[in-house]
């Protein structure tokens, strides 16, 4: 998948500037698609050139004019067609896993520290995701939201992000246990 469709999907939330999109990516889209602000701005230009989004300029005093982007009918149609295509298999590239794989010959204490750092990161992301969940639910129960909410897609991707970070914590706890057992065995 290209960044193209992640941007189009993010614009389903409504009109947004490049800055707004970077915030949307940071808060909700980043659990399944990462992009730098520079990548987003380049993609916005391509999407506008392809007629999939429309930009309008909002004059601002004492600041540069702001460009706000919205989906065009062509953009919605392209995004709809994308949803029907078979997705590529997920590919994971995780440097921490390479370090863990090599921990038997490497610096186990450092690898242990890297796992703890990943767990701290996961805990922080979970807290952020829970704030996003509360914002999406807007006081409704989950069942009420799933039945009556305007859009369910962002909630479903949020649930995936939550489950991934919960699994990162479960795996981290188990990996630390095992490394501790191995270290204790070697020290005897």
N, C-alpha and C positions, 0 to 999 in steps of 0.2 A: 504494500500500500504506500502511496505517496503521501506526503504532507498535505497535498491538495485536498484529500477527502476529510482529513482531520480538521482542517480549517473550515471547509464547507459545513461540516457537522457542527462545529463550534458556533458558526453564524446562525444556526437554527435558533439560538437563544435570542437573536435579534440584532439590530444594528450595533456595530462595535468599531472602535478605532483599533489601530495596530496595538496600541498600549493596552486597551481593554482585552484584546485577544491574548496578549502575552499573560495577563493576569488570569484569564480563563484557563489557559493552558497550564499555568503554574498550579492552580487550585484543583481543577477537575480533570483535564485531559491528560495531565502528566502521568496519571496512573496507568495509561495505556499507550501514550505517544508523546515522546519528548521532542522539543524544538526550542531553539534559541530565538530571542526576539528578532535577530537579523534574518534567520531563516523564515520567520513568519512574514516579515515585511517583504522579502523577495517573493514569497509565494503569493501574497496579496496582489503584488504587481502583476504576476503571471495570470492569476485568476481574473483580474480586471481586464487584462489584455485579451483573454479568451472569452470574455463576455459572461463569465459564470457568477461574478459579483459586480456590483455597481458601487462607485465611490462618490460621495458628495463632500464638498469642502464646507467646513463651518469656520467662519472668521472668528478670531479670538483677539482680544486686546492684550498687548504686552507679551504675547506668546505666539509662536508660529501657528498658522491655521491648522485645524485638525481635520483629518480625513476620516469619515465614517463609512463603513462598508456594510452592504446588505446583499443577501442572495438574490439573484435574478431567477426568473422562471427556468432559464437554461441551467443555472446552477442547481436548483432543486431537482430538475430532471436528471442531471448527471449524477447527483448524490443518490437519487432513488435507484438509478441503474446500477450504481456501485454496490448498493445493498444486496442486489440479486446475484452478483458474481461470487463465485467460490473464493473464500479467503485463502491466502497462502498459509502454510503451516507456520506456527509460531517458532521463532528462532531465538534462543537465549544466548547472550554473550555476557558473561558475568566474570569479571576479573577475580572477584573474591573466590569463586568456585575453583579457579585455576590454582590460587594460593592454597586453598583447603586440600585440593587434590595432591599438592606437593608438600603438604605439611609434615609428612613422615621423614623427609630429608631436609626440611627447612626450619625456620625459626617458629616453633610452635607457639611460643609466648606472643610473638607478633601476630600470628594468624588468629590466636585467641582474641587479641585486642581488636583486630579487624572485624571479627564476628560480633564482638560487643558493640563496636561502633555501628555496624549495620543494624543491630537490634535497637540502638538509641535512635537511629534514623527512622526505623520502622515505627517506633513508638510515637515519634513526632508526627509522622505522616498519618498515623491512625487518629491522633488528636485533631489534626487538620481535617481529615475526612469526616470525623464526627461533627465538626462545626459545619461543614458543607451539608451533611445529612440534615442537621437541625434547620439550616437555611432552606433546603429543598422542601422539607416537610411542613414548614411554616405552621407549627402547632398541631398538625394533623397526625393521627397515628399512621404507621406504615400502611396498614390495610386501607385506610381512608385515602391516603395519597395514591396508592397503586390503583385504586378503583376510580378516583375522581381527579387526580392530578393531570395537568395539561400535557406534560411530556414525561414518559417513563424511561426513555433511553439514558439520560444523564444519571438517573438513580441506579439503573442496572449496572452501568460502568463504575459508578461509585461503589456499589456492593462488591464488584470484582476487585477493585483496588483495596478495599477493606479486607477481603479474604486473603489477598496476596500478602499484605503486611502482617496479618495474623499468622499466616503460615511461615513467614520469615521469622517471626518471634518464636513459634513452636520449634522450627528447625534450629534456630540459634541456640535455644535452651538445650536441646538434645545434643547438638554438636559440642557445646561447652562441656556438658556432662561427660561425653565420650573422651574429649581431649584431656579432661581432668583425670579420668580413670587411666588413660594411657600414660599420662605424666606420672601418676602415683605408682604405676607398675614399673616404669623405667627407673624411678628413684629408689626402689627397694633393693 
